[in-house]
Amino acid sequence: MPYPEMMVAPMREDLVRVGFSEMRTPDDVDTLLGSETRTTLVAVNSVCGCAAAMMRPAVWMSLQGEKKPEVLTTVFAGQDMEATDRTRDYITGYPPSSPSVGLFKDGQLVYFMERHQIEGRNPEDIAADLRAAYEEHC
């Protein structure tokens, strides 16, 4: 069962205020990921501590460089469950993972950072890994 929206709104806002659009329905996901050819970053958000302390700050830090994805979007695992499930249909070859970060290019997943690559690490190191993916794919 999802948390009350008033509790998760600040967690959503962490990404929205830095330029991410939310995908809250399966149609939102298909509209964006089903047709977008520009480089697209998908942050799979979560209420867990590693999302708050590691993933969300790292994603923001990773976008401070010159090379970065053209489209920024997010889905909230455990909250927007149908949208998250649909997003995971586009993230092939990986088990469900939240938080996580996927990079798409020409509609294809080209980089994916799973929870185990986020949990227990500092945001600076996570951001460096994301920037390396941007250098290669953006």
N, C-alpha and C positions, 0 to 999 in steps of 0.2 A: 504494500500500500504506500503510495507517495506521501512525502512529508507535506504539511500545509504550505501553500504557496508563499505565505508571508515569511516563512522560515528560509525558503530557498531563493527568494527574490534577490537578496544581496549576493548570493553565489552566482546567480545568472548574470547580474549586473557587472561582476568582476570582468567578464569577457565582453559583454555588450558595450560597456563604456569605452573599451579600447578598439571598437570597430567590428566586432563579430555580430553577425546576424544569427538569430535563433531558428532552428528547424524544430518545430513543435508538433508537426503532423507528418504522416507518411507522404502526403502530397507535397509538403514543403521539401522533404528529402528528395523525392523524385524530380521535382521541378529544378532543384539546384544540381544535385549529383548526377541526375539522369541526362543532363544536356550540357553541363558546364565543361568547356575545354580549357579555360584558363587554369593556372595553378591554384589549387584550392586547399586550404588548411581546415581540417575538421577536428575540433577539440571535443572529445566525449567527456563532458563534465560530470561531476559526482559530488555528493555531500561529504565524502570521506575526507579525512585530514590530509591525505597525500595530494588530493586535488587542491585543497585550500593552501597548503604550505609549500607545495612543490610544483604541481602542474600549471595552475593558473598563473602564478608569478613567472614561471619559466617561459610559458608561451608569450606573455607580454615582453619579457626581456629578449626573446628570440626575434621579435619583430623590430627591434631597434636598429638593425643593420640595413645596409643598402639593398641586398637581395632578400626578397620575401615574397610569399604567396600573394597573388592578386585578389583572391577572394578568401574571406575569413568567415567561418561559420561554426556553429556549435550545436550540440544536442545534449540533453540532460538525462543521463542514465538514472533509472529509478524514479523519474518524474514524468518525462514524456516517453513512456515505454514503447508505444507503437512507433514513434519516430525513431527511437533508438534501435529497435529491432530492424526497421527498414534501413537505417544507416549501416547496420552490421551486415546487411545483404550486400552492400557495396565494398565492405572490408573483407575481402576473400582471403582465405589461407590463414586466418588467425581466429582463435577462440574469442568469445566476448570478453572484453577487458575495459574496465573503467576505474579510474580515468585512463584515457589514452589519447593519442594524437595521430591523425592520418594526413598524409599529403597526397593529393591527386593531381595528375597532369594529363591533359587530353582525355579526361574521364576515367583514367586508370589509377589505381592505388600504386604509388611508387615508393612510399616510405610509411612505416607504421611503428609507433612507439607504444609498447604495451605497458600495462600497470607495473609489471616487475622491473621495467627500465626506468620507472619514475619513483616508485616507493623507496624511501630511505636515502635518496640522493638529494644533493642541494640544487636549487633552481638554476644556479649559474652553469653547472655541468649539463643539466638537461637542456638548457637554452643553447649551449654550445653544440650539442648533438643535433638539435633542430636547425640551427644555422648551417651546419655542415650539409644537412639534407637540402636546405634552400640553395646553397651554393651549387650543389649538384643538379638540382631539378628546376630551379626558378630562373 
